[in-house]
């Protein structure tokens, strides 16, 4: 996982993956939802992943609000 300057690797496997939203064309955005199973117990790595994901969600929310406002 890479987020800005932060990088993290966790041994995992994909247990599910589905198309959440499909919009064709050059301007379309397809959204996938995947589920992971962490293969090994790595509490520090999982905690770091949670922090990175929280930052990603916050950034996405800010972007969505800006788009809704027309910026």
PDB file of N, H, CA, C and O in Angstrom:
ATOM      1  N   UNK A   1       0.856  -1.160   0.000  1.00  0.00           N
ATOM      2  CA  UNK A   1       0.000   0.000   0.000  1.00  0.00           C
ATOM      3  C   UNK A   1       0.904   1.226   0.000  1.00  0.00           C
ATOM      4  O   UNK A   1       1.872   1.285   0.758  1.00  0.00           O
ATOM      5  N   UNK A   2       0.597   2.188  -0.835  1.00  0.00           N
ATOM      6  H   UNK A   2      -0.189   2.139  -1.451  1.00  0.00           H
ATOM      7  CA  UNK A   2       1.377   3.421  -0.921  1.00  0.00           C
ATOM      8  C   UNK A   2       0.425   4.594  -0.788  1.00  0.00           C
ATOM      9  O   UNK A   2      -0.599   4.649  -1.470  1.00  0.00           O
ATOM     10  N   UNK A   3       0.757   5.525   0.080  1.00  0.00           N
ATOM     11  H   UNK A   3       1.589   5.480   0.633  1.00  0.00           H
ATOM     12  CA  UNK A   3      -0.032   6.744   0.248  1.00  0.00           C
ATOM     13  C   UNK A   3       0.931   7.876   0.498  1.00  0.00           C
ATOM     14  O   UNK A   3       1.497   7.978   1.586  1.00  0.00           O
ATOM     15  N   UNK A   4       1.129   8.725  -0.486  1.00  0.00           N
ATOM     16  H   UNK A   4       0.670   8.642  -1.370  1.00  0.00           H
ATOM     17  CA  UNK A   4       2.101   9.800  -0.369  1.00  0.00           C
ATOM     18  C   UNK A   4       3.476   9.228  -0.125  1.00  0.00           C
ATOM     19  O   UNK A   4       3.978   8.436  -0.922  1.00  0.00           O
ATOM     20  N   UNK A   5       4.082   9.621   0.964  1.00  0.00           N
ATOM     21  H   UNK A   5       3.674  10.264   1.612  1.00  0.00           H
ATOM     22  CA  UNK A   5       5.408   9.125   1.329  1.00  0.00           C
ATOM     23  C   UNK A   5       5.345   7.845   2.149  1.00  0.00           C
ATOM     24  O   UNK A   5       6.371   7.207   2.386  1.00  0.00           O
ATOM     25  N   UNK A   6       4.148   7.468   2.583  1.00  0.00           N
ATOM     26  H   UNK A   6       3.315   7.987   2.391  1.00  0.00           H
ATOM     27  CA  UNK A   6       3.995   6.287   3.428  1.00  0.00           C
ATOM     28  C   UNK A   6       3.856   5.026   2.575  1.00  0.00           C
ATOM     29  O   UNK A   6       3.178   5.029   1.547  1.00  0.00           O
ATOM     30  N   UNK A   7       4.496   3.970   3.010  1.00  0.00           N
ATOM     31  H   UNK A   7       5.046   3.967   3.845  1.00  0.00           H
ATOM     32  CA  UNK A   7       4.441   2.699   2.299  1.00  0.00           C
ATOM     33  C   UNK A   7       4.287   1.585   3.325  1.00  0.00           C
ATOM     34  O   UNK A   7       4.839   1.648   4.423  1.00  0.00           O
ATOM     35  N   UNK A   8       3.518   0.555   2.940  1.00  0.00           N
ATOM     36  H   UNK A   8       3.070   0.504   2.047  1.00  0.00           H
ATOM     37  CA  UNK A   8       3.238  -0.523   3.879  1.00  0.00           C
ATOM     38  C   UNK A   8       2.989  -1.805   3.102  1.00  0.00           C
ATOM     39  O   UNK A   8       2.327  -1.786   2.064  1.00  0.00           O
ATOM     40  N   UNK A   9       3.509  -2.903   3.592  1.00  0.00           N
ATOM     41  H   UNK A   9       4.046  -2.918   4.435  1.00  0.00           H
ATOM     42  CA  UNK A   9       3.255  -4.195   2.977  1.00  0.00           C
ATOM     43  C   UNK A   9       2.736  -5.179   4.012  1.00  0.00           C
ATOM     44  O   UNK A   9       3.328  -5.338   5.079  1.00  0.00           O
ATOM     45  N   UNK A  10       1.618  -5.844   3.692  1.00  0.00           N
ATOM     46  H   UNK A  10       1.137  -5.715   2.825  1.00  0.00           H
ATOM     47  CA  UNK A  10       1.025  -6.836   4.575  1.00  0.00           C
ATOM     48  C   UNK A  10       0.675  -8.058   3.729  1.00  0.00           C
ATOM     49  O   UNK A  10       0.072  -7.928   2.664  1.00  0.00           O
ATOM     50  N   UNK A  11       1.049  -9.230   4.199  1.00  0.00           N
ATOM     51  H   UNK A  11       1.540  -9.335   5.064  1.00  0.00           H
ATOM     52  CA  UNK A  11       0.711 -10.463   3.488  1.00  0.00           C
ATOM     53  C   UNK A  11      -0.791 -10.691   3.637  1.00  0.00           C
ATOM     54  O   UNK A  11      -1.305 -10.825   4.747  1.00  0.00           O
ATOM     55  N   UNK A  12      -1.492 -10.735   2.483  1.00  0.00           N
ATOM     56  H   UNK A  12      -1.074 -10.626   1.581  1.00  0.00           H
ATOM     57  CA  UNK A  12      -2.944 -10.907   2.511  1.00  0.00           C
ATOM     58  C   UNK A  12      -3.400 -11.598   1.238  1.00  0.00           C
ATOM     59  O   UNK A  12      -2.630 -11.779   0.296  1.00  0.00           O
ATOM     60  N   UNK A  13      -4.682 -11.983   1.233  1.00  0.00           N
ATOM     61  H   UNK A  13      -5.308 -11.836   1.999  1.00  0.00           H
ATOM     62  CA  UNK A  13      -5.268 -12.545   0.018  1.00  0.00           C
ATOM     63  C   UNK A  13      -6.633 -11.910  -0.183  1.00  0.00           C
ATOM     64  O   UNK A  13      -7.308 -11.540   0.779  1.00  0.00           O
ATOM     65  N   UNK A  14      -7.032 -11.788  -1.440  1.00  0.00           N
ATOM     66  H   UNK A  14      -6.484 -12.089  -2.221  1.00  0.00           H
ATOM     67  CA  UNK A  14      -8.333 -11.223  -1.776  1.00  0.00           C
ATOM     68  C   UNK A  14      -9.385 -12.312  -1.568  1.00  0.00           C
ATOM     69  O   UNK A  14      -9.266 -13.405  -2.121  1.00  0.00           O
ATOM     70  N   UNK A  15     -10.413 -12.016  -0.774  1.00  0.00           N
ATOM     71  H   UNK A  15     -10.510 -11.128  -0.325  1.00  0.00           H
ATOM     72  CA  UNK A  15     -11.470 -12.993  -0.512  1.00  0.00           C
ATOM     73  C   UNK A  15     -12.767 -12.629  -1.232  1.00  0.00           C
ATOM     74  O   UNK A  15     -13.655 -13.471  -1.368  1.00  0.00           O
ATOM     75  N   UNK A  16     -12.880 -11.399  -1.687  1.00  0.00           N
ATOM     76  H   UNK A  16     -12.159 -10.716  -1.576  1.00  0.00           H
ATOM     77  CA  UNK A  16     -14.047 -11.005  -2.467  1.00  0.00           C
ATOM     78  C   UNK A  16     -13.704  -9.773  -3.297  1.00  0.00           C
ATOM     79  O   UNK A  16     -12.844  -8.974  -2.924  1.00  0.00           O
ATOM     80  N   UNK A  17     -14.385  -9.635  -4.415  1.00  0.00           N
ATOM     81  H   UNK A  17     -15.083 -10.283  -4.718  1.00  0.00           H
ATOM     82  CA  UNK A  17     -14.206  -8.467  -5.269  1.00  0.00           C
ATOM     83  C   UNK A  17     -15.451  -8.333  -6.134  1.00  0.00           C
ATOM     84  O   UNK A  17     -15.870  -9.295  -6.779  1.00  0.00           O
ATOM     85  N   UNK A  18     -16.041  -7.147  -6.149  1.00  0.00           N
ATOM     86  H   UNK A  18     -15.701  -6.366  -5.625  1.00  0.00           H
ATOM     87  CA  UNK A  18     -17.210  -6.933  -6.983  1.00  0.00           C
ATOM     88  C   UNK A  18     -17.203  -5.515  -7.529  1.00  0.00           C
ATOM     89  O   UNK A  18     -16.595  -4.614  -6.951  1.00  0.00           O
ATOM     90  N   UNK A  19     -17.887  -5.331  -8.648  1.00  0.00           N
ATOM     91  H   UNK A  19     -18.381  -6.062  -9.117  1.00  0.00           H
ATOM     92  CA  UNK A  19     -18.040  -3.996  -9.230  1.00  0.00           C
ATOM     93  C   UNK A  19     -19.130  -3.289  -8.443  1.00  0.00           C
ATOM     94  O   UNK A  19     -20.274  -3.742  -8.398  1.00  0.00           O
ATOM     95  N   UNK A  20     -18.770  -2.189  -7.833  1.00  0.00           N
ATOM     96  H   UNK A  20     -17.841  -1.821  -7.870  1.00  0.00           H
ATOM     97  CA  UNK A  20     -19.723  -1.412  -7.034  1.00  0.00           C
ATOM     98  C   UNK A  20     -20.489  -0.439  -7.934  1.00  0.00           C
ATOM     99  O   UNK A  20     -21.692  -0.236  -7.768  1.00  0.00           O
ATOM    100  N   UNK A  21     -19.774   0.155  -8.883  1.00  0.00           N
ATOM    101  H   UNK A  21     -18.797  -0.010  -9.018  1.00  0.00           H
ATOM    102  CA  UNK A  21     -20.390   1.106  -9.813  1.00  0.00           C
ATOM    103  C   UNK A  21     -19.627   1.047 -11.123  1.00  0.00           C
ATOM    104  O   UNK A  21     -18.396   1.035 -11.122  1.00  0.00           O
ATOM    105  N   UNK A  22     -20.338   1.012 -12.233  1.00  0.00           N
ATOM    106  H   UNK A  22     -21.338   1.022 -12.233  1.00  0.00           H
ATOM    107  CA  UNK A  22     -19.705   0.956 -13.543  1.00  0.00           C
ATOM    108  C   UNK A  22     -20.226   2.099 -14.397  1.00  0.00           C
ATOM    109  O   UNK A  22     -21.431   2.213 -14.626  1.00  0.00           O
ATOM    110  N   UNK A  23     -19.320   2.942 -14.867  1.00  0.00           N
ATOM    111  H   UNK A  23     -18.342   2.849 -14.681  1.00  0.00           H
ATOM    112  CA  UNK A  23     -19.681   4.030 -15.763  1.00  0.00           C
ATOM    113  C   UNK A  23     -18.731   3.949 -16.956  1.00  0.00           C
ATOM    114  O   UNK A  23     -17.544   4.243 -16.815  1.00  0.00           O
ATOM    115  N   UNK A  24     -19.236   3.552 -18.137  1.00  0.00           N
ATOM    116  H   UNK A  24     -20.200   3.313 -18.252  1.00  0.00           H
ATOM    117  CA  UNK A  24     -18.364   3.383 -19.294  1.00  0.00           C
ATOM    118  C   UNK A  24     -17.902   4.714 -19.878  1.00  0.00           C
ATOM    119  O   UNK A  24     -18.427   5.774 -19.536  1.00  0.00           O
ATOM    120  N   UNK A  25     -16.920   4.643 -20.756  1.00  0.00           N
ATOM    121  H   UNK A  25     -16.493   3.782 -21.034  1.00  0.00           H
ATOM    122  CA  UNK A  25     -16.427   5.830 -21.458  1.00  0.00           C
ATOM    123  C   UNK A  25     -15.168   6.381 -20.826  1.00  0.00           C
ATOM    124  O   UNK A  25     -14.741   5.965 -19.750  1.00  0.00           O
ATOM    125  N   UNK A  26     -14.585   7.346 -21.547  1.00  0.00           N
ATOM    126  H   UNK A  26     -14.933   7.684 -22.422  1.00  0.00           H
ATOM    127  CA  UNK A  26     -13.327   7.948 -21.087  1.00  0.00           C
ATOM    128  C   UNK A  26     -13.476   8.700 -19.773  1.00  0.00           C
ATOM    129  O   UNK A  26     -12.542   8.748 -18.972  1.00  0.00           O
ATOM    130  N   UNK A  27     -14.651   9.287 -19.550  1.00  0.00           N
ATOM    131  H   UNK A  27     -15.409   9.247 -20.201  1.00  0.00           H
ATOM    132  CA  UNK A  27     -14.873  10.050 -18.318  1.00  0.00           C
ATOM    133  C   UNK A  27     -15.520   9.204 -17.225  1.00  0.00           C
ATOM    134  O   UNK A  27     -15.733   9.687 -16.112  1.00  0.00           O
ATOM    135  N   UNK A  28     -15.833   7.955 -17.531  1.00  0.00           N
ATOM    136  H   UNK A  28     -15.661   7.563 -18.435  1.00  0.00           H
ATOM    137  CA  UNK A  28     -16.484   7.086 -16.557  1.00  0.00           C
ATOM    138  C   UNK A  28     -15.514   6.567 -15.514  1.00  0.00           C
ATOM    139  O   UNK A  28     -14.322   6.406 -15.774  1.00  0.00           O
ATOM    140  N   UNK A  29     -16.035   6.315 -14.356  1.00  0.00           N
ATOM    141  H   UNK A  29     -17.003   6.447 -14.145  1.00  0.00           H
ATOM    142  CA  UNK A  29     -15.226   5.781 -13.260  1.00  0.00           C
ATOM    143  C   UNK A  29     -15.889   4.498 -12.777  1.00  0.00           C
ATOM    144  O   UNK A  29     -17.051   4.499 -12.370  1.00  0.00           O
ATOM    145  N   UNK A  30     -15.146   3.424 -12.826  1.00  0.00           N
ATOM    146  H   UNK A  30     -14.202   3.423 -13.156  1.00  0.00           H
ATOM    147  CA  UNK A  30     -15.635   2.156 -12.305  1.00  0.00           C
ATOM    148  C   UNK A  30     -15.075   1.979 -10.908  1.00  0.00           C
ATOM    149  O   UNK A  30     -13.877   2.153 -10.685  1.00  0.00           O
ATOM    150  N   UNK A  31     -15.938   1.633  -9.973  1.00  0.00           N
ATOM    151  H   UNK A  31     -16.911   1.491 -10.155  1.00  0.00           H
ATOM    152  CA  UNK A  31     -15.542   1.471  -8.582  1.00  0.00           C
ATOM    153  C   UNK A  31     -15.667  -0.007  -8.206  1.00  0.00           C
ATOM    154  O   UNK A  31     -16.709  -0.630  -8.411  1.00  0.00           O
ATOM    155  N   UNK A  32     -14.601  -0.542  -7.662  1.00  0.00           N
ATOM    156  H   UNK A  32     -13.755  -0.037  -7.496  1.00  0.00           H
ATOM    157  CA  UNK A  32     -14.586  -1.929  -7.205  1.00  0.00           C
ATOM    158  C   UNK A  32     -14.539  -1.965  -5.685  1.00  0.00           C
ATOM    159  O   UNK A  32     -13.942  -1.086  -5.063  1.00  0.00           O
ATOM    160  N   UNK A  33     -15.158  -2.963  -5.086  1.00  0.00           N
ATOM    161  H   UNK A  33     -15.643  -3.677  -5.591  1.00  0.00           H
ATOM    162  CA  UNK A  33     -15.080  -3.165  -3.635  1.00  0.00           C
ATOM    163  C   UNK A  33     -14.461  -4.542  -3.419  1.00  0.00           C
ATOM    164  O   UNK A  33     -14.965  -5.551  -3.913  1.00  0.00           O
ATOM    165  N   UNK A  34     -13.360  -4.566  -2.674  1.00  0.00           N
ATOM    166  H   UNK A  34     -12.949  -3.747  -2.273  1.00  0.00           H
ATOM    167  CA  UNK A  34     -12.651  -5.824  -2.429  1.00  0.00           C
ATOM    168  C   UNK A  34     -12.530  -6.079  -0.942  1.00  0.00           C
ATOM    169  O   UNK A  34     -12.453  -5.147  -0.141  1.00  0.00           O
ATOM    170  N   UNK A  35     -12.514  -7.346  -0.584  1.00  0.00           N
ATOM    171  H   UNK A  35     -12.576  -8.103  -1.234  1.00  0.00           H
ATOM    172  CA  UNK A  35     -12.299  -7.750   0.803  1.00  0.00           C
ATOM    173  C   UNK A  35     -10.981  -8.495   0.910  1.00  0.00           C
ATOM    174  O   UNK A  35     -10.663  -9.325   0.058  1.00  0.00           O
ATOM    175  N   UNK A  36     -10.225  -8.209   1.936  1.00  0.00           N
ATOM    176  H   UNK A  36     -10.483  -7.535   2.628  1.00  0.00           H
ATOM    177  CA  UNK A  36      -8.927  -8.845   2.149  1.00  0.00           C
ATOM    178  C   UNK A  36      -8.928  -9.651   3.434  1.00  0.00           C
ATOM    179  O   UNK A  36      -9.606  -9.313   4.404  1.00  0.00           O
ATOM    180  N   UNK A  37      -8.164 -10.710   3.418  1.00  0.00           N
ATOM    181  H   UNK A  37      -7.613 -10.985   2.630  1.00  0.00           H
ATOM    182  CA  UNK A  37      -7.912 -11.488   4.629  1.00  0.00           C
ATOM    183  C   UNK A  37      -6.408 -11.408   4.886  1.00  0.00           C
ATOM    184  O   UNK A  37      -5.609 -11.830   4.050  1.00  0.00           O
ATOM    185  N   UNK A  38      -6.031 -10.874   6.026  1.00  0.00           N
ATOM    186  H   UNK A  38      -6.681 -10.531   6.705  1.00  0.00           H
ATOM    187  CA  UNK A  38      -4.614 -10.767   6.364  1.00  0.00           C
ATOM    188  C   UNK A  38      -4.103 -12.134   6.782  1.00  0.00           C
ATOM    189  O   UNK A  38      -4.637 -12.749   7.705  1.00  0.00           O
ATOM    190  N   UNK A  39      -3.067 -12.608   6.102  1.00  0.00           N
ATOM    191  H   UNK A  39      -2.633 -12.109   5.352  1.00  0.00           H
ATOM    192  CA  UNK A  39      -2.560 -13.957   6.277  1.00  0.00           C
ATOM    193  C   UNK A  39      -1.837 -14.172   7.603  1.00  0.00           C
ATOM    194  O   UNK A  39      -1.906 -15.260   8.176  1.00  0.00           O
ATOM    195  N   UNK A  40      -1.162 -13.172   8.084  1.00  0.00           N
ATOM    196  H   UNK A  40      -1.106 -12.288   7.619  1.00  0.00           H
ATOM    197  CA  UNK A  40      -0.361 -13.320   9.294  1.00  0.00           C
ATOM    198  C   UNK A  40      -0.794 -12.281  10.317  1.00  0.00           C
ATOM    199  O   UNK A  40      -1.288 -11.214   9.953  1.00  0.00           O
ATOM    200  N   UNK A  41      -0.616 -12.582  11.556  1.00  0.00           N
ATOM    201  H   UNK A  41      -0.215 -13.449  11.851  1.00  0.00           H
ATOM    202  CA  UNK A  41      -0.919 -11.620  12.613  1.00  0.00           C
ATOM    203  C   UNK A  41       0.197 -10.586  12.659  1.00  0.00           C
ATOM    204  O   UNK A  41       1.333 -10.894  13.016  1.00  0.00           O
ATOM    205  N   UNK A  42      -0.139  -9.376  12.299  1.00  0.00           N
ATOM    206  H   UNK A  42      -1.063  -9.125  12.009  1.00  0.00           H
ATOM    207  CA  UNK A  42       0.824  -8.273  12.261  1.00  0.00           C
ATOM    208  C   UNK A  42       0.154  -7.027  12.843  1.00  0.00           C
ATOM    209  O   UNK A  42      -0.202  -6.120  12.092  1.00  0.00           O
ATOM    210  N   UNK A  43      -0.022  -6.966  14.153  1.00  0.00           N
ATOM    211  H   UNK A  43       0.267  -7.703  14.764  1.00  0.00           H
ATOM    212  CA  UNK A  43      -0.790  -5.872  14.754  1.00  0.00           C
ATOM    213  C   UNK A  43      -0.266  -4.480  14.390  1.00  0.00           C
ATOM    214  O   UNK A  43      -1.059  -3.574  14.132  1.00  0.00           O
ATOM    215  N   UNK A  44       1.047  -4.302  14.365  1.00  0.00           N
ATOM    216  H   UNK A  44       1.691  -5.038  14.574  1.00  0.00           H
ATOM    217  CA  UNK A  44       1.592  -2.974  14.042  1.00  0.00           C
ATOM    218  C   UNK A  44       1.288  -2.599  12.601  1.00  0.00           C
ATOM    219  O   UNK A  44       0.932  -1.456  12.314  1.00  0.00           O
ATOM    220  N   UNK A  45       1.429  -3.565  11.688  1.00  0.00           N
ATOM    221  H   UNK A  45       1.718  -4.494  11.921  1.00  0.00           H
ATOM    222  CA  UNK A  45       1.160  -3.299  10.280  1.00  0.00           C
ATOM    223  C   UNK A  45      -0.319  -3.024  10.048  1.00  0.00           C
ATOM    224  O   UNK A  45      -0.669  -2.139   9.268  1.00  0.00           O
ATOM    225  N   UNK A  46      -1.189  -3.773  10.717  1.00  0.00           N
ATOM    226  H   UNK A  46      -0.904  -4.492  11.351  1.00  0.00           H
ATOM    227  CA  UNK A  46      -2.626  -3.559  10.565  1.00  0.00           C
ATOM    228  C   UNK A  46      -3.008  -2.181  11.114  1.00  0.00           C
ATOM    229  O   UNK A  46      -3.826  -1.489  10.509  1.00  0.00           O
ATOM    230  N   UNK A  47      -2.443  -1.781  12.226  1.00  0.00           N
ATOM    231  H   UNK A  47      -1.778  -2.344  12.717  1.00  0.00           H
ATOM    232  CA  UNK A  47      -2.718  -0.454  12.788  1.00  0.00           C
ATOM    233  C   UNK A  47      -2.262   0.638  11.822  1.00  0.00           C
ATOM    234  O   UNK A  47      -2.968   1.628  11.628  1.00  0.00           O
ATOM    235  N   UNK A  48      -1.091   0.466  11.219  1.00  0.00           N
ATOM    236  H   UNK A  48      -0.518  -0.338  11.376  1.00  0.00           H
ATOM    237  CA  UNK A  48      -0.586   1.433  10.246  1.00  0.00           C
ATOM    238  C   UNK A  48      -1.498   1.477   9.020  1.00  0.00           C
ATOM    239  O   UNK A  48      -1.766   2.557   8.492  1.00  0.00           O
ATOM    240  N   UNK A  49      -1.977   0.326   8.562  1.00  0.00           N
ATOM    241  H   UNK A  49      -1.760  -0.551   8.990  1.00  0.00           H
ATOM    242  CA  UNK A  49      -2.896   0.275   7.418  1.00  0.00           C
ATOM    243  C   UNK A  49      -4.187   1.023   7.732  1.00  0.00           C
ATOM    244  O   UNK A  49      -4.716   1.740   6.882  1.00  0.00           O
ATOM    245  N   UNK A  50      -4.691   0.857   8.944  1.00  0.00           N
ATOM    246  H   UNK A  50      -4.261   0.275   9.634  1.00  0.00           H
ATOM    247  CA  UNK A  50      -5.912   1.568   9.341  1.00  0.00           C
ATOM    248  C   UNK A  50      -5.698   3.083   9.293  1.00  0.00           C
ATOM    249  O   UNK A  50      -6.583   3.821   8.859  1.00  0.00           O
ATOM    250  N   UNK A  51      -4.537   3.544   9.735  1.00  0.00           N
ATOM    251  H   UNK A  51      -3.818   2.945  10.087  1.00  0.00           H
ATOM    252  CA  UNK A  51      -4.244   4.980   9.706  1.00  0.00           C
ATOM    253  C   UNK A  51      -4.172   5.495   8.273  1.00  0.00           C
ATOM    254  O   UNK A  51      -4.713   6.556   7.964  1.00  0.00           O
ATOM    255  N   UNK A  52      -3.499   4.738   7.393  1.00  0.00           N
ATOM    256  H   UNK A  52      -3.059   3.876   7.645  1.00  0.00           H
ATOM    257  CA  UNK A  52      -3.397   5.150   5.995  1.00  0.00           C
ATOM    258  C   UNK A  52      -4.774   5.174   5.350  1.00  0.00           C
ATOM    259  O   UNK A  52      -5.105   6.117   4.632  1.00  0.00           O
ATOM    260  N   UNK A  53      -5.587   4.137   5.600  1.00  0.00           N
ATOM    261  H   UNK A  53      -5.318   3.371   6.184  1.00  0.00           H
ATOM    262  CA  UNK A  53      -6.929   4.092   5.025  1.00  0.00           C
ATOM    263  C   UNK A  53      -7.812   5.231   5.536  1.00  0.00           C
ATOM    264  O   UNK A  53      -8.622   5.771   4.783  1.00  0.00           O
ATOM    265  N   UNK A  54      -7.661   5.596   6.796  1.00  0.00           N
ATOM    266  H   UNK A  54      -7.002   5.157   7.408  1.00  0.00           H
ATOM    267  CA  UNK A  54      -8.429   6.722   7.340  1.00  0.00           C
ATOM    268  C   UNK A  54      -8.044   8.018   6.627  1.00  0.00           C
ATOM    269  O   UNK A  54      -8.912   8.837   6.326  1.00  0.00           O
ATOM    270  N   UNK A  55      -6.761   8.210   6.356  1.00  0.00           N
ATOM    271  H   UNK A  55      -6.055   7.545   6.600  1.00  0.00           H
ATOM    272  CA  UNK A  55      -6.313   9.397   5.615  1.00  0.00           C
ATOM    273  C   UNK A  55      -6.855   9.382   4.190  1.00  0.00           C
ATOM    274  O   UNK A  55      -7.249  10.421   3.660  1.00  0.00           O
ATOM    275  N   UNK A  56      -6.876   8.199   3.568  1.00  0.00           N
ATOM    276  H   UNK A  56      -6.556   7.355   3.998  1.00  0.00           H
ATOM    277  CA  UNK A  56      -7.396   8.091   2.206  1.00  0.00           C
ATOM    278  C   UNK A  56      -8.886   8.420   2.164  1.00  0.00           C
ATOM    279  O   UNK A  56      -9.344   9.125   1.265  1.00  0.00           O
ATOM    280  N   UNK A  57      -9.642   7.910   3.139  1.00  0.00           N
ATOM    281  H   UNK A  57      -9.270   7.337   3.869  1.00  0.00           H
ATOM    282  CA  UNK A  57     -11.085   8.194   3.191  1.00  0.00           C
ATOM    283  C   UNK A  57     -11.333   9.682   3.393  1.00  0.00           C
ATOM    284  O   UNK A  57     -12.204  10.262   2.744  1.00  0.00           O
ATOM    285  N   UNK A  58     -10.577  10.299   4.286  1.00  0.00           N
ATOM    286  H   UNK A  58      -9.870   9.828   4.814  1.00  0.00           H
ATOM    287  CA  UNK A  58     -10.753  11.730   4.546  1.00  0.00           C
ATOM    288  C   UNK A  58     -10.443  12.545   3.289  1.00  0.00           C
ATOM    289  O   UNK A  58     -11.164  13.490   2.968  1.00  0.00           O
ATOM    290  N   UNK A  59      -9.388  12.187   2.589  1.00  0.00           N
ATOM    291  H   UNK A  59      -8.803  11.419   2.850  1.00  0.00           H
ATOM    292  CA  UNK A  59      -9.014  12.877   1.364  1.00  0.00           C
ATOM    293  C   UNK A  59     -10.091  12.715   0.291  1.00  0.00           C
ATOM    294  O   UNK A  59     -10.417  13.667  -0.418  1.00  0.00           O
ATOM    295  N   UNK A  60     -10.633  11.515   0.179  1.00  0.00           N
ATOM    296  H   UNK A  60     -10.368  10.742   0.755  1.00  0.00           H
ATOM    297  CA  UNK A  60     -11.690  11.248  -0.795  1.00  0.00           C
ATOM    298  C   UNK A  60     -12.934  12.056  -0.472  1.00  0.00           C
ATOM    299  O   UNK A  60     -13.577  12.591  -1.375  1.00  0.00           O
ATOM    300  N   UNK A  61     -13.281  12.150   0.804  1.00  0.00           N
ATOM    301  H   UNK A  61     -12.759  11.715   1.538  1.00  0.00           H
ATOM    302  CA  UNK A  61     -14.452  12.918   1.210  1.00  0.00           C
ATOM    303  C   UNK A  61     -14.282  14.389   0.864  1.00  0.00           C
ATOM    304  O   UNK A  61     -15.216  15.014   0.363  1.00  0.00           O
ATOM    305  N   UNK A  62     -13.117  14.946   1.121  1.00  0.00           N
ATOM    306  H   UNK A  62     -12.358  14.437   1.529  1.00  0.00           H
ATOM    307  CA  UNK A  62     -12.848  16.352   0.786  1.00  0.00           C
ATOM    308  C   UNK A  62     -13.001  16.566  -0.724  1.00  0.00           C
ATOM    309  O   UNK A  62     -13.582  17.560  -1.160  1.00  0.00           O
ATOM    310  N   UNK A  63     -12.478  15.631  -1.510  1.00  0.00           N
ATOM    311  H   UNK A  63     -12.006  14.823  -1.155  1.00  0.00           H
ATOM    312  CA  UNK A  63     -12.585  15.720  -2.965  1.00  0.00           C
ATOM    313  C   UNK A  63     -14.047  15.636  -3.420  1.00  0.00           C
ATOM    314  O   UNK A  63     -14.461  16.381  -4.308  1.00  0.00           O
ATOM    315  N   UNK A  64     -14.823  14.737  -2.820  1.00  0.00           N
ATOM    316  H   UNK A  64     -14.486  14.132  -2.099  1.00  0.00           H
ATOM    317  CA  UNK A  64     -16.221  14.594  -3.196  1.00  0.00           C
ATOM    318  C   UNK A  64     -17.021  15.860  -2.868  1.00  0.00           C
ATOM    319  O   UNK A  64     -17.877  16.270  -3.653  1.00  0.00           O
ATOM    320  N   UNK A  65     -16.749  16.477  -1.722  1.00  0.00           N
ATOM    321  H   UNK A  65     -16.053  16.144  -1.085  1.00  0.00           H
ATOM    322  CA  UNK A  65     -17.439  17.702  -1.336  1.00  0.00           C
ATOM    323  C   UNK A  65     -17.069  18.816  -2.316  1.00  0.00           C
ATOM    324  O   UNK A  65     -17.937  19.573  -2.751  1.00  0.00           O
ATOM    325  N   UNK A  66     -15.800  18.919  -2.660  1.00  0.00           N
ATOM    326  H   UNK A  66     -15.094  18.304  -2.307  1.00  0.00           H
ATOM    327  CA  UNK A  66     -15.358  19.941  -3.625  1.00  0.00           C
ATOM    328  C   UNK A  66     -16.040  19.734  -4.987  1.00  0.00           C
ATOM    329  O   UNK A  66     -16.483  20.692  -5.620  1.00  0.00           O
ATOM    330  N   UNK A  67     -16.116  18.469  -5.426  1.00  0.00           N
ATOM    331  H   UNK A  67     -15.756  17.691  -4.912  1.00  0.00           H
ATOM    332  CA  UNK A  67     -16.790  18.188  -6.698  1.00  0.00           C
ATOM    333  C   UNK A  67     -18.262  18.549  -6.640  1.00  0.00           C
ATOM    334  O   UNK A  67     -18.808  19.084  -7.605  1.00  0.00           O
ATOM    335  N   UNK A  68     -18.908  18.264  -5.525  1.00  0.00           N
ATOM    336  H   UNK A  68     -18.465  17.829  -4.741  1.00  0.00           H
ATOM    337  CA  UNK A  68     -20.339  18.580  -5.377  1.00  0.00           C
ATOM    338  C   UNK A  68     -20.577  20.076  -5.414  1.00  0.00           C
ATOM    339  O   UNK A  68     -21.635  20.535  -5.846  1.00  0.00           O
ATOM    340  N   UNK A  69     -19.591  20.834  -4.960  1.00  0.00           N
ATOM    341  H   UNK A  69     -18.732  20.461  -4.609  1.00  0.00           H
ATOM    342  CA  UNK A  69     -19.708  22.293  -4.955  1.00  0.00           C
ATOM    343  C   UNK A  69     -19.278  22.915  -6.280  1.00  0.00           C
ATOM    344  O   UNK A  69     -19.403  24.124  -6.480  1.00  0.00           O
ATOM    345  N   UNK A  70     -18.769  22.072  -7.184  1.00  0.00           N
ATOM    346  H   UNK A  70     -18.668  21.091  -7.022  1.00  0.00           H
ATOM    347  CA  UNK A  70     -18.398  22.564  -8.513  1.00  0.00           C
ATOM    348  C   UNK A  70     -16.978  23.068  -8.636  1.00  0.00           C
ATOM    349  O   UNK A  70     -16.667  23.819  -9.560  1.00  0.00           O
ATOM    350  N   UNK A  71     -16.101  22.665  -7.715  1.00  0.00           N
ATOM    351  H   UNK A  71     -16.353  22.054  -6.964  1.00  0.00           H
ATOM    352  CA  UNK A  71     -14.694  23.109  -7.783  1.00  0.00           C
ATOM    353  C   UNK A  71     -13.860  22.147  -8.564  1.00  0.00           C
ATOM    354  O   UNK A  71     -12.658  22.360  -8.724  1.00  0.00           O
TER     355      UNK A  71
END
